[in-house]
Amino acid sequence: MIKQSFNDNRFVYMRILSDEQINEIIQTAMRVLENTGCKILHKGALKALKKAGAIIEDQIVRVPPLLVQESIRSAPKGFSIFNRLGEPCLDLSGTNVYYGTSTASPNTKDALSGEIHPTKVDDIAIGAKVADALESISWVMPFGSSQDVDPLVADIYEFEAVVTNTTKPMAFCGYSPRGVELVFEMAAEVSGGKDKLKEKPFLMSYPEPISPMEYPEDVVEKMILSADWEIPQITSGAGQIGATSPVTLAGSLVQMLSESFMSLVIAQVRKPGAPVFLAANFGMFDMRTGLNSMASAEGSLLQGAMAEIARFFSLPSWGYAGATDSKCLDAQAGIEAAFNMLAQGLAGVNLIHDVGYMDMGMICSAEMLMMGNEVAGMIKRFLGGINTEKEELAYDIIQKVGAGGNYLQEEHTHRHFKKCWYPQLLTRQSYASWEASGAKDLRTKCHEKVKEIIERHSPEPLGEKIRENLANIRLEGEKEILSSKHN
Amino acid sequence: MDLLDSIKEMLVIGDSTKLLDIVKNALATGISADVILNGGLIKGMDIVGEKMGSGEMFIPEVLMSAKAMTYSIDFLKPQLAVGSQLGRGVIVIGTVKGDLHDIGKNLVAMMLESARFDVINLGVDVPPEKFVSAAEDKGAGIICMSALLTTTMPMMKTTIEFIAKSGLRNNVKILIGGASVTEKFASEIGADGYASDAGEAVKLVKQMLA
């Protein structure tokens, strides 16, 4: 049984904000939403929000605090995500931490050849298969943004590729509302019906508004669809500090929290009880290059702080880590992945995506994902903390072994030694042994392991009937979308 | 230090008020507005450009310097000789129809303005007709298009085709950019250039309008 999380002794965590700070940020965000508001470019949502008590002027929606509080109240607290087989997988509550893959990159570092090329649907299938075999990667996203199909049908191709190659829970961005709807239909097919999907969701959606505070029509449409289907949604803008959100960290928390509140309100007004995260992405706008760093210390600090605020409301939180700005799997990649994954793990961020990202999110790399899995394993052991039950305190064994003895042959050692974390890829050999076995660096080992998984791993297959039905939905959906495009 | 050097120095510092003081001072000592512009302000902005390229100056500082320069140039305008070259060329820029993302595009626009190009920023969700009419009206040498989403990248192709149909294609260079955009895509759809970040965009524009 693959251990997907360490729930046992979650005392190992860090605090970033004081209670007073959390309160100040919440109050300020409420004021922003009340006085500045958000721009919502969806007629239906504007009507519904007005009816619910929001003040609308020229597509600017200002939300009174009472409506925000009602939405917080009606949103489900601490919900579960299942896998494709209907087994409970992710307990999105408290400080439970789950690492997931990166997504949406225009390029892929080929899992076998290492060549960097535009992402293909096939790369996404391979990414899912690799993730399926990784012990410490708990959930997935389509491993790239496929460039070899029409973008309007990419949703259905990518969902099919992922769900065929892994049983793990999945989140996806979605390119178009109709695409998203078709994905939901495909997911219902896999679950055995819309109600079963609702009861045991293995899918999460990710509609992304434009920071600061702008909600395009198609984004709101995706939110509405998700609420109607009760698919958990991670509605999160991506503020780049200093560019699309304030450069001061507290200011960014305020703005992004007000956006998260707005998302919450839109979903709850549409359907009270629709599962939603209190999510945000904090990007680091590098003032030298004008590009968005995916690996900054500020990013993790902010994701962690936001998670604390989400926890305050008992809503699930979101983060990104395991990504590197480096263009290859080098020391920078190692530093950035390890630092950010640990930081957000310690902060108790529930769903942490982007393991596998390279080149500031422009590339998804199976090798990077492999290395990230190793890091995640190490972190999970660390977060698992120290157990002080009687057996663990080991008084009797210490007495038995006594001064000058050793523990190697003890039953106690034999019983418990596997609780320590053993790396699969990081070397602990002697120098001579390491040389004798090929003197391989980590990058080489990651590559070899990826190759092995691709050749030997068999994800649990989908039933033939389901595969057929998915293919049909895809074919019909593609016909429908492409023909309406040309009309 | 002579006054022109002081102007360059203060421009790099980016203090609008203090810069204008030195400019006024320079005028009072008999230095002509044109010499102040060319030997002081423009040379100063070139230094800013170099420092940005070497990583010594950051974007907000560059934008402050550009603001300070504009403040002084607005003051000097009435005193400049007729025919003084202020602009380096006209550029039309926008995010294509269907896409509302604009921070990268706005950064490019700001950096081009800082480098003294006349920038017509059409905003977001810009239909092909608008790109064409703005380019024709203002005599643009370059049209810059941006898109973030893969679903709106095809609109770049549509816009280029429309530009060609309008008979404008030989009069303008077309540059594209955006997170998902690649060099390969740019050449596939017939764009003249592609930039992976704002710095590259400015370099390319300078090359194309030289």
Boltz contact constraints between the chains, C-beta under 6 A:
constraints:
  - contact:
      token1: [A, 106]
      token2: [B, 180]
      max_distance: 6.0
  - contact:
      token1: [A, 145]
      token2: [B, 150]
      max_distance: 6.0
  - contact:
      token1: [A, 151]
      token2: [B, 150]
      max_distance: 6.0
  - contact:
      token1: [A, 151]
      token2: [B, 151]
      max_distance: 6.0
  - contact:
      token1: [A, 175]
      token2: [B, 151]
      max_distance: 6.0
  - contact:
      token1: [A, 210]
      token2: [B, 100]
      max_distance: 6.0
  - contact:
      token1: [A, 216]
      token2: [B, 100]
      max_distance: 6.0
  - contact:
      token1: [A, 243]
      token2: [B, 103]
      max_distance: 6.0
  - contact:
      token1: [A, 244]
      token2: [B, 103]
      max_distance: 6.0
  - contact:
      token1: [A, 287]
      token2: [B, 58]
      max_distance: 6.0
  - contact:
      token1: [A, 287]
      token2: [B, 59]
      max_distance: 6.0
  - contact:
      token1: [A, 288]
      token2: [B, 55]
      max_distance: 6.0
  - contact:
      token1: [A, 288]
      token2: [B, 58]
      max_distance: 6.0
  - contact:
      token1: [A, 289]
      token2: [B, 197]
      max_distance: 6.0
  - contact:
      token1: [A, 290]
      token2: [B, 107]
      max_distance: 6.0
  - contact:
      token1: [A, 290]
      token2: [B, 197]
      max_distance: 6.0
  - contact:
      token1: [A, 290]
      token2: [B, 198]
      max_distance: 6.0
  - contact:
      token1: [A, 291]
      token2: [B, 197]
      max_distance: 6.0
